Amino acid sequence: MTTPTLNVKTAADMLQVHPNTVEKLIAQCQLPAARVGRAYVILTKDVLTYIENQVARQTADRMRGGQPPNAMGSAMGKRGRTSPQRARQIRAPKVGISTQHGQAAVAGNLADLQV
């Protein structure tokens, strides 16, 4: 029989993630929970709703041809940082600065600007 409430460890077991990940989801307001004393109490239905939403969103992303998300469903890598590969993909274009006749000129992709 399924209990109506879970603690962080049982929610993590249900999601197949580390308990710290569940605490991060709670802190990011992605998973509703209440603090009772020093422990979190999570409704089983909220964990199931979170799983259903992740399945629906990730399936839709795959159908649109998007990149497969990581376990947390974001573009971030482990520990909330962007991977070096991903950073190269999203990095802004390079802008050069040079001086001409005592004035600074900024050259971008769209146009040359004189300052």
LODREN-206762 format. One record per residue (C-alpha): x, z negated, y. Coordinates in steps of 0.2 Angstrom, whole numbers, plus 5000, padded with zeros to 4 digits. Example, Ala and Ser with C-alpha at 12.3 -4.5 7.8 and 13.67 -1.06 7.14 Angstrom:
BEGIN
     x     z     y
  5062  4961  4978
  5068  4964  4995
% end
This chain:
BEGIN
     x     z     y
  5000  5000  5000
  5006  5005  5017
  5008  4990  5030
  5001  4993  5047
  5017  4987  5055
  5036  4990  5052
  5052  4983  5058
  5067  4993  5064
  5075  4994  5047
  5059  5000  5038
  5055  5012  5052
  5073  5019  5050
  5071  5020  5031
  5055  5030  5034
  5063  5042  5046
  5079  5043  5036
  5090  5038  5050
  5101  5023  5055
  5092  5008  5063
  5102  5011  5079
  5094  5028  5080
  5077  5020  5080
  5082  5007  5093
  5088  5022  5104
  5071  5031  5101
  5062  5015  5107
  5073  5013  5122
  5070  5032  5127
  5051  5029  5125
  5050  5042  5111
  5044  5029  5099
  5031  5016  5104
  5036  4998  5100
  5033  4980  5105
  5045  4966  5106
  5039  4950  5097
  5052  4937  5099
  5069  4946  5096
  5062  4959  5084
  5053  4975  5087
  5036  4979  5079
  5032  4997  5076
  5015  5004  5070
  5017  5014  5055
  5005  5027  5062
  5016  5029  5077
  5031  5033  5066
  5020  5045  5056
  5015  5053  5073
  5033  5055  5079
  5037  5063  5062
  5022  5075  5064
  5027  5080  5082
  5045  5083  5077
  5040  5094  5062
  5028  5104  5073
  5040  5106  5088
  5055  5111  5077
  5045  5123  5066
  5038  5131  5082
  5056  5132  5089
  5062  5141  5073
  5047  5153  5073
  5053  5158  5091
  5070  5161  5085
  5078  5146  5094
  5093  5137  5088
  5089  5124  5074
  5089  5106  5082
  5099  5092  5076
  5091  5077  5067
  5085  5070  5084
  5078  5086  5090
  5088  5089  5105
  5103  5100  5111
  5114  5084  5111
  5127  5080  5098
  5131  5064  5090
  5132  5049  5102
  5122  5058  5115
  5136  5070  5121
  5135  5089  5121
  5147  5097  5109
  5162  5107  5115
  5154  5123  5108
  5137  5120  5117
  5146  5115  5133
  5155  5132  5133
  5138  5140  5131
  5130  5131  5146
  5145  5130  5157
  5142  5137  5175
  5151  5153  5180
  5168  5152  5187
  5170  5153  5206
  5186  5158  5214
  5192  5152  5231
  5206  5161  5241
  5212  5162  5259
  5212  5178  5269
  5220  5178  5286
  5218  5159  5288
  5200  5159  5282
  5193  5153  5266
  5184  5166  5255
  5173  5161  5240
  5170  5174  5228
  5156  5172  5215
  5147  5184  5203
  5134  5189  5216
  5143  5192  5232
  5159  5189  5242
  5156  5176  5255
  5166  5173  5271
  5168  5156  5278
% end
